[in-house]
Amino acid sequence: MTKPIWFTATGDSFITRNLPYRDQAFQELSSLLHRADVRIANLETTVHDHEGYPSAQSGGTWAMSPPSVLQVMKDYGFNMIGWANNHTLDYLYGGLEATERYLNEYGFVHAGAGKNLAEAGAPRYLECEGARVALIAATSTFHPWWAAGDQRSDSIGRPGINPMRYVMTHHITEEKLADLQAIAEATDINAFNKLLIEEGFMNDPGKEVFLFGNARFMVSNQEGTTTQPHPRDLNRIVKTIEEANRRADYVIVSIHAHEMKGEAKEVAADFLPVFAKACIDAGAHAVVGHGPHLLRGIEIYNNRPIFYSLGDFVFQTEAVTSQPADFYEHYGLDHTHNVADALEAMSANYTRGLCVHKEVWESVIPLWKMQDGELLELELYPIELGFDLPVHRMGWPKLSGDTSILEGLKTLSEPYGTVIEIMDGIGRVRLSK
C-alpha cells in the first residue's frame, strides 16, 4: 500500500494585479492549499511586459499580466499550472513564449501550450514525497489558428495550445431542412463552400450532413443540438494519458471549456462528459474543468472525480492595464479614450456582463485524498471573490462562510448522482464504499 496523496485544484486565475501584502485572507487560503501535496491552477492570462504583439482575436479582453503575479501564485502554494485556454495567444507567439519562459523561471510544472503540438500536449511531471504526478492540460475554447501544430520531417510545428476540438451538429426535421436548403439556395450562403469542395480545399461532408454556412445540420425526429469530441484530438489525448499512466502514479487532466448545453451556462456541453469519462477510462485519476466563470456540477465516475467547472479562483478582468486598438474600435471608441472608458463601454457602466452576476464571484476549492489510485475523501471549501466591493477591488479570493455556495453546487451535482453533505461550512462528497 502506497502513501496517501492529497490533491487540490482551483478554477481560473485571471490574475492581472500584484499583491504586495499577504493578509489574513491570503494566509488562510494558502494554509488550506498547502494541506495538499499537489496544488493545481489554471493560469488564464499571458505573463510578460508587452513581449508579444496583440492578436487580432482574443479570448475576450486581451490578458497580459506582470511576471510578478507568478510569485503571488507561488506564495498561494501552487506547484502545477495548466495554461491551455482562450487567452493563451492573446499576444501571439511572443506572448506565449514569454509566458513559458516566466513559468520556467518561477519553477512551475506547467502543461497545455508549447512550441508545437508534441510540447503542448505532453504530460508534465511533479515529484512528490511518495508519488509522481502527471498533468495534461487542454482547451476546447480557442480560435482555430491557436491550435499547436505537429512537426513533420518536412515542416516545423506551430506554437499554440493543446486542442480538444468538438463537432457540433444541429438536428431538425426533414421539413425544416427543406426550408433551410431553400434559404441557402436563395442567399448563396454555401456558394464559397461549394467552390472549396470542387477545388479540393474542403472535404464533402457527405449526403447525411447539410452545411448551412459553417453550421452542420442533419435530419432527425429528435430536434436539438449535440456536440461530440473530435475523434482525432480525443484519441491523441487518450494515448497521452495512457503513456503518462505508465510513468507516474497519478494523472490529472485539466480542461478549459466554456461550451454549454443550450442556454444553460452551468451545464456543460455534451462533449465534455464524454471526454472526461474517456480520460478516466484511459487511466486519469481526476478531470479538472474550468472556463465558464461559474461552478458546474461534480461527478464521481469509477471512484474518480470529474469537476465540470471550478469557476474562478482569482478574477481580475476589470483590472487590465492596457488593451489594443481593436478593443476600443469594437465599442466605437478611439485613441482619445482610455482603458476605463473601454471597460465601462463593454459593461454598460458595470450594469451587464460578468461583473453583475454574483455566481461568477463564488466558487469552491476541492481537497481530495487518493491512495493506490482510489478516491478516499473529497472536501469542498467555499470561497468568494468580492462581489460587493468596488469593481477595481474585486477579484481576490477569500474563504467564505456562505453555505449557499455549497448548496448551489449540491444542486448542480445531483443530476450526476453525486451527494454532497454540508456540515460546519464544509461540503463533503459521499463516496461509495
ChimeraX attribute file (.defattr): number of C-alpha atoms within 10 A of each C-alpha:
attribute: neighborCount
match mode: 1-to-1
recipient: residues
	/A:1	5
	/A:2	11
	/A:3	11
	/A:4	16
	/A:5	22
	/A:6	21
	/A:7	20
	/A:8	24
	/A:9	26
	/A:10	27
	/A:11	31
	/A:12	28
	/A:13	21
	/A:14	25
	/A:15	29
	/A:16	26
	/A:17	22
	/A:18	15
	/A:19	15
	/A:20	9
	/A:21	8
	/A:22	13
	/A:23	9
	/A:24	10
	/A:25	13
	/A:26	19
	/A:27	14
	/A:28	15
	/A:29	18
	/A:30	18
	/A:31	12
	/A:32	17
	/A:33	24
	/A:34	17
	/A:35	14
	/A:36	19
	/A:37	23
	/A:38	23
	/A:39	20
	/A:40	25
	/A:41	25
	/A:42	32
	/A:43	25
	/A:44	29
	/A:45	30
	/A:46	32
	/A:47	29
	/A:48	22
	/A:49	13
	/A:50	16
	/A:51	18
	/A:52	20
	/A:53	14
	/A:54	22
	/A:55	16
	/A:56	13
	/A:57	18
	/A:58	20
	/A:59	18
	/A:60	11
	/A:61	18
	/A:62	25
	/A:63	29
	/A:64	31
	/A:65	23
	/A:66	17
	/A:67	21
	/A:68	18
	/A:69	17
	/A:70	22
	/A:71	15
	/A:72	19
	/A:73	22
	/A:74	16
	/A:75	14
	/A:76	20
	/A:77	22
	/A:78	26
	/A:79	19
	/A:80	24
	/A:81	24
	/A:82	27
	/A:83	33
	/A:84	34
	/A:85	31
	/A:86	24
	/A:87	28
	/A:88	29
	/A:89	34
	/A:90	26
	/A:91	27
	/A:92	22
	/A:93	22
	/A:94	18
	/A:95	26
	/A:96	27
	/A:97	23
	/A:98	20
	/A:99	26
	/A:100	21
	/A:101	13
	/A:102	18
	/A:103	17
	/A:104	12
	/A:105	11
	/A:106	15
	/A:107	13
	/A:108	19
	/A:109	20
	/A:110	29
	/A:111	29
	/A:112	30
	/A:113	33
	/A:114	24
	/A:115	21
	/A:116	20
	/A:117	22
	/A:118	18
	/A:119	21
	/A:120	28
	/A:121	25
	/A:122	23
	/A:123	27
	/A:124	22
	/A:125	20
	/A:126	19
	/A:127	13
	/A:128	11
	/A:129	9
	/A:130	11
	/A:131	17
	/A:132	15
	/A:133	23
	/A:134	27
	/A:135	27
	/A:136	28
	/A:137	32
	/A:138	27
	/A:139	26
	/A:140	25
	/A:141	22
	/A:142	25
	/A:143	13
	/A:144	9
	/A:145	12
	/A:146	24
	/A:147	24
	/A:148	24
	/A:149	22
	/A:150	16
	/A:151	14
	/A:152	8
	/A:153	6
	/A:154	6
	/A:155	8
	/A:156	12
	/A:157	17
	/A:158	19
	/A:159	26
	/A:160	27
	/A:161	34
	/A:162	33
	/A:163	30
	/A:164	26
	/A:165	21
	/A:166	23
	/A:167	13
	/A:168	18
	/A:169	18
	/A:170	17
	/A:171	20
	/A:172	19
	/A:173	15
	/A:174	13
	/A:175	9
	/A:176	12
	/A:177	18
	/A:178	13
	/A:179	11
	/A:180	17
	/A:181	15
	/A:182	12
	/A:183	13
	/A:184	16
	/A:185	12
	/A:186	9
	/A:187	10
	/A:188	14
	/A:189	15
	/A:190	16
	/A:191	12
	/A:192	11
	/A:193	19
	/A:194	16
	/A:195	12
	/A:196	13
	/A:197	13
	/A:198	12
	/A:199	10
	/A:200	10
	/A:201	10
	/A:202	12
	/A:203	12
	/A:204	15
	/A:205	11
	/A:206	8
	/A:207	7
	/A:208	9
	/A:209	16
	/A:210	21
	/A:211	20
	/A:212	17
	/A:213	13
	/A:214	10
	/A:215	12
	/A:216	17
	/A:217	20
	/A:218	18
	/A:219	18
	/A:220	13
	/A:221	9
	/A:222	9
	/A:223	12
	/A:224	12
	/A:225	17
	/A:226	16
	/A:227	18
	/A:228	18
	/A:229	20
	/A:230	17
	/A:231	13
	/A:232	12
	/A:233	17
	/A:234	21
	/A:235	15
	/A:236	12
	/A:237	26
	/A:238	20
	/A:239	15
	/A:240	17
	/A:241	27
	/A:242	16
	/A:243	16
	/A:244	24
	/A:245	20
	/A:246	11
	/A:247	15
	/A:248	18
	/A:249	17
	/A:250	24
	/A:251	28
	/A:252	24
	/A:253	24
	/A:254	28
	/A:255	32
	/A:256	30
	/A:257	23
	/A:258	22
	/A:259	22
	/A:260	17
	/A:261	15
	/A:262	13
	/A:263	8
	/A:264	10
	/A:265	16
	/A:266	20
	/A:267	19
	/A:268	21
	/A:269	22
	/A:270	19
	/A:271	22
	/A:272	24
	/A:273	16
	/A:274	14
	/A:275	23
	/A:276	26
	/A:277	21
	/A:278	16
	/A:279	26
	/A:280	23
	/A:281	15
	/A:282	17
	/A:283	22
	/A:284	26
	/A:285	27
	/A:286	25
	/A:287	24
	/A:288	25
	/A:289	32
	/A:290	26
	/A:291	25
	/A:292	24
	/A:293	23
	/A:294	24
	/A:295	29
	/A:296	25
	/A:297	22
	/A:298	26
	/A:299	25
	/A:300	21
	/A:301	17
	/A:302	13
	/A:303	17
	/A:304	21
	/A:305	22
	/A:306	22
	/A:307	26
	/A:308	27
	/A:309	30
	/A:310	27
	/A:311	28
	/A:312	34
	/A:313	29
	/A:314	26
	/A:315	26
	/A:316	21
	/A:317	25
	/A:318	22
	/A:319	21
	/A:320	20
	/A:321	15
	/A:322	16
	/A:323	17
	/A:324	14
	/A:325	13
	/A:326	17
	/A:327	22
	/A:328	21
	/A:329	12
	/A:330	12
	/A:331	14
	/A:332	10
	/A:333	16
	/A:334	14
	/A:335	8
	/A:336	7
	/A:337	10
	/A:338	14
	/A:339	17
	/A:340	15
	/A:341	14
	/A:342	22
	/A:343	21
	/A:344	15
	/A:345	16
	/A:346	18
	/A:347	15
	/A:348	11
	/A:349	12
	/A:350	15
	/A:351	12
	/A:352	12
	/A:353	10
	/A:354	16
	/A:355	19
	/A:356	15
	/A:357	13
	/A:358	14
	/A:359	19
	/A:360	19
	/A:361	27
	/A:362	28
	/A:363	31
	/A:364	28
	/A:365	22
	/A:366	19
	/A:367	22
	/A:368	21
	/A:369	18
	/A:370	19
	/A:371	16
	/A:372	13
	/A:373	18
	/A:374	13
	/A:375	22
	/A:376	19
	/A:377	15
	/A:378	20
	/A:379	19
	/A:380	22
	/A:381	21
	/A:382	23
	/A:383	24
	/A:384	25
	/A:385	25
	/A:386	18
	/A:387	19
	/A:388	11
	/A:389	10
	/A:390	8
	/A:391	16
	/A:392	11
	/A:393	14
	/A:394	21
	/A:395	27
	/A:396	22
	/A:397	21
	/A:398	20
	/A:399	19
	/A:400	18
	/A:401	15
	/A:402	14
	/A:403	18
	/A:404	12
	/A:405	21
	/A:406	25
	/A:407	15
	/A:408	15
	/A:409	22
	/A:410	22
	/A:411	15
	/A:412	18
	/A:413	20
	/A:414	14
	/A:415	12
	/A:416	13
	/A:417	11
	/A:418	19
	/A:419	19
	/A:420	23
	/A:421	15
	/A:422	16
	/A:423	9
	/A:424	7
	/A:425	16
	/A:426	18
	/A:427	24
	/A:428	21
	/A:429	20
	/A:430	15
	/A:431	15
	/A:432	9
	/A:433	5
